[in-house]
Amino acid sequence: MSQGELCAIPLRELPSMMDIPVSEVRPLPETFNGLRLVGLASHVALLPQEGRPLEIFLLNMRKLAEMMHVASLLPGR
């Protein structure tokens, strides 16, 4: 992916837009086992909600773009 090239993440629903206090953002622990996010997220914010907290992962867009590029080179794409 070259600089200035557009990239998008397909979504089923519109994302929620919200301000997240920097004080709520934490590095993901090394023991985090969210296999689908390995290398794609480095930080998480846990926001209180009724029931269980809302987990918001901050994505590494460079890593995501690299993975999308590799996937586009696979046969059948």
Stockholm file with secondary structure:
# STOCKHOLM 1.0

chainA/1-77         MSQGELCAIPLRELPSMMDIPVSEVRPLPETFNGLRLVGLASHVALLPQEGRPLEIFLLNMRKLAEMMHVASLLPGR
#=GR chainA/1-77 SS CCTTCCCCCCCSSCCCCCCCCGGGEEECCTTCCCGGGTTTEEEEEEECCSSSCEEEEEECHHHHHHHHHHHHTSTTC
#=GC SS_cons        CCTTCCCCCCCSSCCCCCCCCGGGEEECCTTCCCGGGTTTEEEEEEECCSSSCEEEEEECHHHHHHHHHHHHTSTTC
//
